[in-house]
Amino acid sequence: MRIRIRGPGGQTMVTLDDDATIDDLRSQIAEKTGLATYDVKYGYPNIKPLLLEGFLSDQRIVDLGVILNGEQLIVSKKEDLIQAVSSNSDEPPTTKKPLSQNSHVGKRSPDDPPEVASPQHSGTFVLRIMPDDNSCLFRAVSSANMGGVDVMTELRSVVAQAIQANPDLYSEAVLEKKPDDYCRWIQNEDSWGGGIELSILSKHFDIEICSIDVQTLRVDRFNEGRPLRCILVYSGIHYDAIALSPSSSPFTRTDAPPEFDTMVFDAQDPIVLEKSLELCQVLQNKHYYTDTASFHLHCNVCGRTFIGEKGATQHAEQTGHADFGEAG
């Protein structure tokens, strides 16, 4: 039997024999979540507790009267679980969008995150919007692979270590900075990443990362060929993530807490990418992107106006000004 275990550090799939016991399940939960004591809930949409302590340790799972094969178990400390199951707020952020270090522009927030029905998966594909804190790429990758655990500093360090360990691959010509300077820069919480970081993190998590550009619907694949993939949405100056949420027929609206999301998919399932592109088409129609090559930016410090991100970035580097807005 296959059971998905979702704990504070993310989700993982475990395989147990048909004769597996309650003790075997407890051992897997402890190993995968790192929790010595925990509460377990299961059974969307009628979420209910699974009281493992109420069974004998050598009792077989198949004899419980509960079908766990294919089920997702939410495992958490009691105080965390109560908060997680009761929270279902997915309001899109309305803060300004980062352009470069500590700089911001606006005009990129859908009124309602799009949702695309997927009857084949008995669920709904939905955009999970990342906070605007200059770590959106790292948060999007983390949300898929580690359940959104706050490890931004650690992931930035992973990038820096990979660059230092591969000087021939990550040269000054590739990085457009001296490697040591780049490593210091990317570990600054105000610096945001792109293709280099996605390439490194895809290998770190041994997963294919597909990044869909909202403006062009181009799909960039990193670490292509791995059996599992996650899908990010790039809107010119920001990264979000795509999730599959279990839902009720006709599967047009999500009605489950984000804790039940699936964000890592079988790379051989073509429907996942099709539905993700359909969702990004909706975003494109809502103009949920920023054309960084041609939009006009206004420096709110000195009043100068620039065309495109490149001009504004050069101005920021020369003057230290970091407060920008889209010019009318």
C-alpha atoms as a printed R data frame, in Angstrom:
    type eleno elety resid chain resno       x      y       z
1   ATOM     1    CA   MET     A     1   0.000  0.000   0.000
2   ATOM     2    CA   ARG     A     2   1.096  3.555  -0.736
3   ATOM     3    CA   ILE     A     3   0.450  6.334   1.762
4   ATOM     4    CA   ARG     A     4   1.381 10.005   1.451
5   ATOM     5    CA   ILE     A     5   2.649 11.502   4.697
6   ATOM     6    CA   ARG     A     6   2.572 15.293   5.000
7   ATOM     7    CA   GLY     A     7   4.393 16.710   7.996
8   ATOM     8    CA   PRO     A     8   5.922 20.048   9.000
9   ATOM     9    CA   GLY     A     9   8.889 19.435   6.690
10  ATOM    10    CA   GLY     A    10   6.926 18.566   3.578
11  ATOM    11    CA   GLN     A    11   5.322 15.511   2.049
12  ATOM    12    CA   THR     A    12   6.634 12.110   1.066
13  ATOM    13    CA   MET     A    13   5.218  8.861  -0.256
14  ATOM    14    CA   VAL     A    14   5.845  5.621   1.630
15  ATOM    15    CA   THR     A    15   5.183  2.051   0.533
16  ATOM    16    CA   LEU     A    16   4.175 -0.567   3.091
17  ATOM    17    CA   ASP     A    17   3.580 -4.288   2.728
18  ATOM    18    CA   ASP     A    18   0.053 -5.611   2.933
19  ATOM    19    CA   ASP     A    19   0.992 -7.212   6.263
20  ATOM    20    CA   ALA     A    20   2.409 -3.961   7.695
21  ATOM    21    CA   THR     A    21   1.446 -3.204  11.265
22  ATOM    22    CA   ILE     A    22   0.500 -0.105  13.211
23  ATOM    23    CA   ASP     A    23   4.039 -0.061  14.578
24  ATOM    24    CA   ASP     A    24   5.416 -0.063  11.001
25  ATOM    25    CA   LEU     A    25   3.237  2.937  10.173
26  ATOM    26    CA   ARG     A    26   4.267  4.767  13.337
27  ATOM    27    CA   SER     A    27   7.921  4.165  12.498
28  ATOM    28    CA   GLN     A    28   7.458  5.586   8.992
29  ATOM    29    CA   ILE     A    29   5.652  8.649  10.315
30  ATOM    30    CA   ALA     A    30   8.366  9.318  12.879
31  ATOM    31    CA   GLU     A    31  11.126  8.804  10.303
32  ATOM    32    CA   LYS     A    32   9.562 10.989   7.615
33  ATOM    33    CA   THR     A    33   8.411 13.833   9.862
34  ATOM    34    CA   GLY     A    34  11.045 13.818  12.594
35  ATOM    35    CA   LEU     A    35   8.296 14.003  15.229
36  ATOM    36    CA   ALA     A    36   8.388 11.796  18.309
37  ATOM    37    CA   THR     A    37   4.818 12.663  19.281
38  ATOM    38    CA   TYR     A    38   2.177 13.784  16.833
39  ATOM    39    CA   ASP     A    39  -1.449 13.843  15.805
40  ATOM    40    CA   VAL     A    40  -2.716 12.385  12.530
41  ATOM    41    CA   LYS     A    41  -5.709 13.356  10.410
42  ATOM    42    CA   TYR     A    42  -6.952 11.952   7.116
43  ATOM    43    CA   GLY     A    43  -9.970 11.631   4.855
44  ATOM    44    CA   TYR     A    44 -10.738 14.580   2.629
45  ATOM    45    CA   PRO     A    45 -13.376 16.056   2.450
46  ATOM    46    CA   ASN     A    46 -14.532 14.658   5.804
47  ATOM    47    CA   ILE     A    47 -11.309 15.263   7.687
48  ATOM    48    CA   LYS     A    48 -11.094 13.151  10.813
49  ATOM    49    CA   PRO     A    49  -8.466 12.027  13.318
50  ATOM    50    CA   LEU     A    50  -6.606  8.743  13.032
51  ATOM    51    CA   LEU     A    51  -5.985  7.676  16.630
52  ATOM    52    CA   LEU     A    52  -3.087  5.284  16.202
53  ATOM    53    CA   GLU     A    53  -2.543  5.046  19.941
54  ATOM    54    CA   GLY     A    54  -5.912  3.302  20.175
55  ATOM    55    CA   PHE     A    55  -4.618  0.205  18.351
56  ATOM    56    CA   LEU     A    56  -2.201 -2.557  19.312
57  ATOM    57    CA   SER     A    57   1.257 -2.044  17.868
58  ATOM    58    CA   ASP     A    58   1.247 -5.452  16.125
59  ATOM    59    CA   GLN     A    59  -2.219 -5.015  14.634
60  ATOM    60    CA   ARG     A    60  -2.242 -5.052  10.841
61  ATOM    61    CA   ILE     A    61  -3.178 -1.826   9.094
62  ATOM    62    CA   VAL     A    62  -5.528 -3.653   6.712
63  ATOM    63    CA   ASP     A    63  -7.518 -4.905   9.714
64  ATOM    64    CA   LEU     A    64  -8.308 -1.418  11.042
65  ATOM    65    CA   GLY     A    65 -11.479 -1.004   9.027
66  ATOM    66    CA   VAL     A    66  -9.912  2.121   7.496
67  ATOM    67    CA   ILE     A    67  -8.619  2.101   3.917
68  ATOM    68    CA   LEU     A    68  -5.315  3.965   3.958
69  ATOM    69    CA   ASN     A    69  -3.977  2.850   0.588
70  ATOM    70    CA   GLY     A    70  -3.735  6.012  -1.537
71  ATOM    71    CA   GLU     A    71  -4.650  8.191   1.437
72  ATOM    72    CA   GLN     A    72  -2.861 11.334   2.627
73  ATOM    73    CA   LEU     A    73  -2.065 11.637   6.309
74  ATOM    74    CA   ILE     A    74  -1.583 15.098   7.802
75  ATOM    75    CA   VAL     A    75   0.877 14.751  10.647
76  ATOM    76    CA   SER     A    76   1.601 17.603  13.038
77  ATOM    77    CA   LYS     A    77   2.010 18.716  16.567
78  ATOM    78    CA   LYS     A    78  -1.420 19.179  18.064
79  ATOM    79    CA   GLU     A    79  -1.233 22.958  18.294
80  ATOM    80    CA   ASP     A    80   0.017 23.232  14.692
81  ATOM    81    CA   LEU     A    81  -2.620 20.887  13.300
82  ATOM    82    CA   ILE     A    82  -5.534 22.828  14.722
83  ATOM    83    CA   GLN     A    83  -4.278 25.991  13.089
84  ATOM    84    CA   ALA     A    84  -3.458 24.301   9.775
85  ATOM    85    CA   VAL     A    85  -6.808 22.609   9.251
86  ATOM    86    CA   SER     A    86  -8.806 25.684  10.224
87  ATOM    87    CA   SER     A    87  -6.853 28.048   7.968
88  ATOM    88    CA   ASN     A    88  -7.906 28.249   4.346
89  ATOM    89    CA   SER     A    89  -7.009 31.794   3.358
90  ATOM    90    CA   ASP     A    90  -5.588 32.135  -0.119
91  ATOM    91    CA   GLU     A    91  -6.098 35.855  -0.644
92  ATOM    92    CA   PRO     A    92  -3.552 37.144  -3.178
93  ATOM    93    CA   PRO     A    93  -1.033 39.577  -1.721
94  ATOM    94    CA   THR     A    94  -1.429 43.226  -2.604
95  ATOM    95    CA   THR     A    95   2.068 44.383  -1.735
96  ATOM    96    CA   LYS     A    96   4.314 45.876  -4.403
97  ATOM    97    CA   LYS     A    97   6.487 43.643  -6.556
98  ATOM    98    CA   PRO     A    98  10.287 43.431  -6.313
99  ATOM    99    CA   LEU     A    99  12.356 44.690  -9.237
100 ATOM   100    CA   SER     A   100  15.830 44.241  -7.783
101 ATOM   101    CA   GLN     A   101  17.430 44.615  -4.384
102 ATOM   102    CA   ASN     A   102  14.864 46.352  -2.174
103 ATOM   103    CA   SER     A   103  13.104 47.925  -5.179
104 ATOM   104    CA   HIS     A   104   9.438 47.572  -6.030
105 ATOM   105    CA   VAL     A   105   6.924 48.043  -8.816
106 ATOM   106    CA   GLY     A   106   3.188 47.406  -8.895
107 ATOM   107    CA   LYS     A   107   0.319 46.144 -11.126
108 ATOM   108    CA   ARG     A   108   0.498 42.346 -10.881
109 ATOM   109    CA   SER     A   109  -2.206 40.811  -8.746
110 ATOM   110    CA   PRO     A   110  -5.195 38.807  -9.975
111 ATOM   111    CA   ASP     A   111  -8.522 39.590  -8.342
112 ATOM   112    CA   ASP     A   112  -8.982 35.875  -7.756
113 ATOM   113    CA   PRO     A   113  -6.297 33.203  -8.225
114 ATOM   114    CA   PRO     A   114  -7.345 31.067 -11.207
115 ATOM   115    CA   GLU     A   115  -8.467 27.480 -10.780
116 ATOM   116    CA   VAL     A   116  -8.602 24.831 -13.505
117 ATOM   117    CA   ALA     A   117 -10.680 21.679 -13.154
118 ATOM   118    CA   SER     A   118  -8.972 18.309 -13.573
119 ATOM   119    CA   PRO     A   119 -11.528 15.487 -13.381
120 ATOM   120    CA   GLN     A   120  -8.729 13.058 -14.261
121 ATOM   121    CA   HIS     A   121  -7.130 13.853 -10.877
122 ATOM   122    CA   SER     A   122 -10.377 14.401  -8.928
123 ATOM   123    CA   GLY     A   123  -9.115 17.846  -8.114
124 ATOM   124    CA   THR     A   124  -8.435 21.407  -9.152
125 ATOM   125    CA   PHE     A   125  -5.203 23.047 -10.241
126 ATOM   126    CA   VAL     A   126  -4.730 26.357  -8.465
127 ATOM   127    CA   LEU     A   127  -2.131 29.122  -8.244
128 ATOM   128    CA   ARG     A   128  -0.513 29.348  -4.808
129 ATOM   129    CA   ILE     A   129   0.803 32.892  -4.520
130 ATOM   130    CA   MET     A   130   4.141 33.446  -2.796
131 ATOM   131    CA   PRO     A   131   4.845 36.470  -0.577
132 ATOM   132    CA   ASP     A   132   6.647 39.444  -2.097
133 ATOM   133    CA   ASP     A   133   9.784 39.325   0.010
134 ATOM   134    CA   ASN     A   134  12.517 38.899  -2.642
135 ATOM   135    CA   SER     A   135  12.627 35.182  -1.770
136 ATOM   136    CA   CYS     A   136   9.633 34.162  -3.900
137 ATOM   137    CA   LEU     A   137  11.680 31.736  -6.022
138 ATOM   138    CA   PHE     A   138  13.081 30.019  -2.949
139 ATOM   139    CA   ARG     A   139   9.666 29.938  -1.295
140 ATOM   140    CA   ALA     A   140   8.012 28.481  -4.384
141 ATOM   141    CA   VAL     A   141  10.584 25.693  -4.599
142 ATOM   142    CA   SER     A   142  10.376 25.109  -0.860
143 ATOM   143    CA   SER     A   143   6.575 24.997  -0.851
144 ATOM   144    CA   ALA     A   144   6.658 22.162  -3.369
145 ATOM   145    CA   ASN     A   145   9.522 20.142  -1.939
146 ATOM   146    CA   MET     A   146   9.471 20.927   1.781
147 ATOM   147    CA   GLY     A   147   5.901 21.919   2.501
148 ATOM   148    CA   GLY     A   148   6.716 25.609   2.711
149 ATOM   149    CA   VAL     A   149   9.120 25.314   5.628
150 ATOM   150    CA   ASP     A   150  10.979 28.606   6.135
151 ATOM   151    CA   VAL     A   151  14.418 27.570   4.879
152 ATOM   152    CA   MET     A   152  15.209 30.552   2.685
153 ATOM   153    CA   THR     A   153  18.637 31.095   4.250
154 ATOM   154    CA   GLU     A   154  19.479 27.424   3.876
155 ATOM   155    CA   LEU     A   155  18.464 27.305   0.205
156 ATOM   156    CA   ARG     A   156  20.492 30.408  -0.570
157 ATOM   157    CA   SER     A   157  23.433 28.683   1.073
158 ATOM   158    CA   VAL     A   158  22.841 25.582  -1.079
159 ATOM   159    CA   VAL     A   159  23.164 27.777  -4.169
160 ATOM   160    CA   ALA     A   160  26.361 29.421  -2.944
161 ATOM   161    CA   GLN     A   161  27.940 26.074  -2.051
162 ATOM   162    CA   ALA     A   162  27.104 24.605  -5.476
163 ATOM   163    CA   ILE     A   163  28.693 27.586  -7.221
164 ATOM   164    CA   GLN     A   164  31.839 27.319  -5.127
165 ATOM   165    CA   ALA     A   165  32.037 23.563  -5.739
166 ATOM   166    CA   ASN     A   166  31.729 23.931  -9.529
167 ATOM   167    CA   PRO     A   167  33.957 26.850 -10.599
168 ATOM   168    CA   ASP     A   168  34.230 25.629 -14.199
169 ATOM   169    CA   LEU     A   169  30.462 25.481 -14.619
170 ATOM   170    CA   TYR     A   170  29.667 28.692 -12.728
171 ATOM   171    CA   SER     A   171  32.298 31.040 -14.093
172 ATOM   172    CA   GLU     A   172  32.306 34.827 -14.024
173 ATOM   173    CA   ALA     A   173  31.036 34.815 -17.620
174 ATOM   174    CA   VAL     A   174  27.993 32.740 -16.607
175 ATOM   175    CA   LEU     A   175  27.276 34.561 -13.358
176 ATOM   176    CA   GLU     A   176  28.058 38.051 -14.694
177 ATOM   177    CA   LYS     A   177  29.838 38.569 -11.388
178 ATOM   178    CA   LYS     A   178  32.928 37.110  -9.824
179 ATOM   179    CA   PRO     A   179  31.857 33.808  -8.208
180 ATOM   180    CA   ASP     A   180  32.779 34.949  -4.695
181 ATOM   181    CA   ASP     A   181  30.831 38.172  -5.191
182 ATOM   182    CA   TYR     A   182  27.843 36.250  -6.537
183 ATOM   183    CA   CYS     A   183  27.882 33.885  -3.576
184 ATOM   184    CA   ARG     A   184  27.861 36.791  -1.140
185 ATOM   185    CA   TRP     A   185  25.128 38.513  -3.146
186 ATOM   186    CA   ILE     A   186  22.745 35.549  -3.412
187 ATOM   187    CA   GLN     A   187  22.928 34.944   0.339
188 ATOM   188    CA   ASN     A   188  21.563 38.448   0.932
189 ATOM   189    CA   GLU     A   189  17.848 38.188   1.753
190 ATOM   190    CA   ASP     A   190  17.125 41.079  -0.640
191 ATOM   191    CA   SER     A   191  18.568 39.281  -3.692
192 ATOM   192    CA   TRP     A   192  16.273 37.207  -5.846
193 ATOM   193    CA   GLY     A   193  17.212 34.357  -8.094
194 ATOM   194    CA   GLY     A   194  16.468 33.040 -11.557
195 ATOM   195    CA   GLY     A   195  17.598 30.275 -13.878
196 ATOM   196    CA   ILE     A   196  20.907 29.629 -12.125
197 ATOM   197    CA   GLU     A   197  19.170 29.086  -8.809
198 ATOM   198    CA   LEU     A   198  16.457 26.885 -10.334
199 ATOM   199    CA   SER     A   199  19.096 24.734 -12.013
200 ATOM   200    CA   ILE     A   200  20.986 24.244  -8.757
201 ATOM   201    CA   LEU     A   201  17.917 23.632  -6.591
202 ATOM   202    CA   SER     A   202  16.417 21.166  -9.074
203 ATOM   203    CA   LYS     A   203  19.534 19.038  -8.721
204 ATOM   204    CA   HIS     A   204  19.600 19.527  -4.957
205 ATOM   205    CA   PHE     A   205  16.063 18.124  -4.630
206 ATOM   206    CA   ASP     A   206  16.582 15.623  -7.484
207 ATOM   207    CA   ILE     A   207  13.474 16.890  -9.239
208 ATOM   208    CA   GLU     A   208  12.557 18.478 -12.549
209 ATOM   209    CA   ILE     A   209  11.432 22.067 -12.160
210 ATOM   210    CA   CYS     A   210   9.239 23.476 -14.914
211 ATOM   211    CA   SER     A   211   9.002 27.261 -14.966
212 ATOM   212    CA   ILE     A   212   6.161 28.678 -17.077
213 ATOM   213    CA   ASP     A   213   6.561 32.263 -18.298
214 ATOM   214    CA   VAL     A   214   3.116 33.878 -18.105
215 ATOM   215    CA   GLN     A   215   3.825 36.465 -20.806
216 ATOM   216    CA   THR     A   216   4.934 33.950 -23.466
217 ATOM   217    CA   LEU     A   217   3.729 30.598 -22.036
218 ATOM   218    CA   ARG     A   218   7.256 29.302 -22.613
219 ATOM   219    CA   VAL     A   219   8.188 26.323 -20.431
220 ATOM   220    CA   ASP     A   220  11.769 26.237 -19.132
221 ATOM   221    CA   ARG     A   221  12.805 22.845 -17.752
222 ATOM   222    CA   PHE     A   222  15.561 22.383 -15.204
223 ATOM   223    CA   ASN     A   223  17.067 18.954 -14.433
224 ATOM   224    CA   GLU     A   224  14.851 17.513 -17.158
225 ATOM   225    CA   GLY     A   225  14.295 13.757 -17.176
226 ATOM   226    CA   ARG     A   226  13.779 13.168 -13.468
227 ATOM   227    CA   PRO     A   227  10.729 11.046 -12.516
228 ATOM   228    CA   LEU     A   228   9.119 13.826 -10.455
229 ATOM   229    CA   ARG     A   229   8.479 17.474 -11.232
230 ATOM   230    CA   CYS     A   230   7.103 20.641  -9.692
231 ATOM   231    CA   ILE     A   231   5.773 23.613 -11.609
232 ATOM   232    CA   LEU     A   232   6.495 27.287 -10.967
233 ATOM   233    CA   VAL     A   233   4.859 30.304 -12.563
234 ATOM   234    CA   TYR     A   234   7.103 33.199 -13.594
235 ATOM   235    CA   SER     A   235   5.430 36.566 -14.151
236 ATOM   236    CA   GLY     A   236   8.452 38.637 -15.090
237 ATOM   237    CA   ILE     A   237   9.468 39.760 -11.605
238 ATOM   238    CA   HIS     A   238   7.931 37.108  -9.382
239 ATOM   239    CA   TYR     A   239   7.568 33.340  -8.900
240 ATOM   240    CA   ASP     A   240   4.479 31.496  -7.679
241 ATOM   241    CA   ALA     A   241   3.709 27.773  -7.587
242 ATOM   242    CA   ILE     A   242   1.006 25.517  -9.003
243 ATOM   243    CA   ALA     A   243  -0.769 23.018  -6.787
244 ATOM   244    CA   LEU     A   244  -3.375 20.305  -7.268
245 ATOM   245    CA   SER     A   245  -6.041 20.509  -4.588
246 ATOM   246    CA   PRO     A   246  -8.575 17.705  -4.056
247 ATOM   247    CA   SER     A   247 -12.088 18.936  -4.733
248 ATOM   248    CA   SER     A   248 -15.622 17.816  -5.377
249 ATOM   249    CA   SER     A   249 -17.232 17.319  -8.786
250 ATOM   250    CA   PRO     A   250 -17.241 19.224 -11.132
251 ATOM   251    CA   PHE     A   251 -13.813 20.108  -9.708
252 ATOM   252    CA   THR     A   252 -13.996 23.776 -10.703
253 ATOM   253    CA   ARG     A   253 -13.350 25.190  -7.213
254 ATOM   254    CA   THR     A   254 -10.922 24.194  -4.503
255 ATOM   255    CA   ASP     A   255 -12.519 23.481  -1.154
256 ATOM   256    CA   ALA     A   256  -9.707 21.820   0.761
257 ATOM   257    CA   PRO     A   257  -7.074 23.453   2.975
258 ATOM   258    CA   PRO     A   258  -3.679 24.026   1.300
259 ATOM   259    CA   GLU     A   259  -2.299 21.316   3.593
260 ATOM   260    CA   PHE     A   260  -3.911 18.805   1.226
261 ATOM   261    CA   ASP     A   261  -2.159 20.220  -1.855
262 ATOM   262    CA   THR     A   262  -0.096 18.071  -4.158
263 ATOM   263    CA   MET     A   263   2.794 20.068  -5.594
264 ATOM   264    CA   VAL     A   264   5.110 17.293  -6.767
265 ATOM   265    CA   PHE     A   265   3.856 15.381  -9.790
266 ATOM   266    CA   ASP     A   266   4.695 12.362 -11.900
267 ATOM   267    CA   ALA     A   267   6.776 13.769 -14.749
268 ATOM   268    CA   GLN     A   268   5.195 11.230 -17.122
269 ATOM   269    CA   ASP     A   269   1.699 12.652 -16.559
270 ATOM   270    CA   PRO     A   270   1.114 15.021 -19.522
271 ATOM   271    CA   ILE     A   271  -2.175 16.310 -18.135
272 ATOM   272    CA   VAL     A   272  -0.421 18.110 -15.283
273 ATOM   273    CA   LEU     A   273   1.540 20.341 -17.646
274 ATOM   274    CA   GLU     A   274  -1.494 20.820 -19.914
275 ATOM   275    CA   LYS     A   275  -3.617 22.024 -17.001
276 ATOM   276    CA   SER     A   276  -0.787 24.218 -15.733
277 ATOM   277    CA   LEU     A   277  -0.476 25.901 -19.117
278 ATOM   278    CA   GLU     A   278  -4.248 26.365 -19.197
279 ATOM   279    CA   LEU     A   279  -4.045 28.065 -15.816
280 ATOM   280    CA   CYS     A   280  -1.206 30.305 -17.032
281 ATOM   281    CA   GLN     A   281  -3.270 31.224 -20.087
282 ATOM   282    CA   VAL     A   282  -5.901 32.566 -17.691
283 ATOM   283    CA   LEU     A   283  -3.175 34.536 -15.914
284 ATOM   284    CA   GLN     A   284  -1.933 35.890 -19.231
285 ATOM   285    CA   ASN     A   285  -5.449 37.055 -20.096
286 ATOM   286    CA   LYS     A   286  -5.556 38.843 -16.731
287 ATOM   287    CA   HIS     A   287  -2.205 40.466 -17.611
288 ATOM   288    CA   TYR     A   288  -0.650 38.809 -14.568
289 ATOM   289    CA   TYR     A   289   2.876 39.606 -15.713
290 ATOM   290    CA   THR     A   290   5.268 42.503 -16.053
291 ATOM   291    CA   ASP     A   291   7.031 43.142 -19.358
292 ATOM   292    CA   THR     A   292  10.425 43.917 -17.878
293 ATOM   293    CA   ALA     A   293  11.907 44.881 -21.259
294 ATOM   294    CA   SER     A   294   9.444 47.608 -22.192
295 ATOM   295    CA   PHE     A   295   7.586 48.861 -19.136
296 ATOM   296    CA   HIS     A   296   8.290 52.386 -17.916
297 ATOM   297    CA   LEU     A   297   9.626 52.796 -14.408
298 ATOM   298    CA   HIS     A   298   9.658 55.939 -12.312
299 ATOM   299    CA   CYS     A   299  12.270 56.442  -9.594
300 ATOM   300    CA   ASN     A   300  10.358 57.648  -6.558
301 ATOM   301    CA   VAL     A   301  13.575 59.041  -5.051
302 ATOM   302    CA   CYS     A   302  14.847 61.379  -7.795
303 ATOM   303    CA   GLY     A   303  11.954 61.394 -10.253
304 ATOM   304    CA   ARG     A   304  13.787 60.010 -13.285
305 ATOM   305    CA   THR     A   305  12.008 57.622 -15.666
306 ATOM   306    CA   PHE     A   306  13.496 54.504 -17.281
307 ATOM   307    CA   ILE     A   307  12.408 51.995 -19.915
308 ATOM   308    CA   GLY     A   308  12.746 48.401 -18.821
309 ATOM   309    CA   GLU     A   309  14.317 46.699 -15.872
310 ATOM   310    CA   LYS     A   310  17.842 47.034 -17.230
311 ATOM   311    CA   GLY     A   311  17.825 50.832 -17.115
312 ATOM   312    CA   ALA     A   312  16.304 50.925 -13.656
313 ATOM   313    CA   THR     A   313  18.755 48.337 -12.371
314 ATOM   314    CA   GLN     A   314  21.722 50.326 -13.651
315 ATOM   315    CA   HIS     A   315  20.308 53.443 -12.013
316 ATOM   316    CA   ALA     A   316  19.894 51.579  -8.725
317 ATOM   317    CA   GLU     A   317  23.472 50.318  -8.850
318 ATOM   318    CA   GLN     A   318  24.838 53.801  -9.610
319 ATOM   319    CA   THR     A   319  22.771 55.766  -7.103
320 ATOM   320    CA   GLY     A   320  21.545 53.320  -4.475
321 ATOM   321    CA   HIS     A   321  17.970 54.373  -5.203
322 ATOM   322    CA   ALA     A   322  15.675 51.373  -4.748
323 ATOM   323    CA   ASP     A   323  12.115 52.706  -4.720
324 ATOM   324    CA   PHE     A   324  10.512 52.357  -8.164
325 ATOM   325    CA   GLY     A   325   6.960 52.363  -9.474
326 ATOM   326    CA   GLU     A   326   5.438 51.815 -12.884
327 ATOM   327    CA   ALA     A   327   5.077 55.123 -14.694
328 ATOM   328    CA   GLY     A   328   1.669 55.965 -16.083
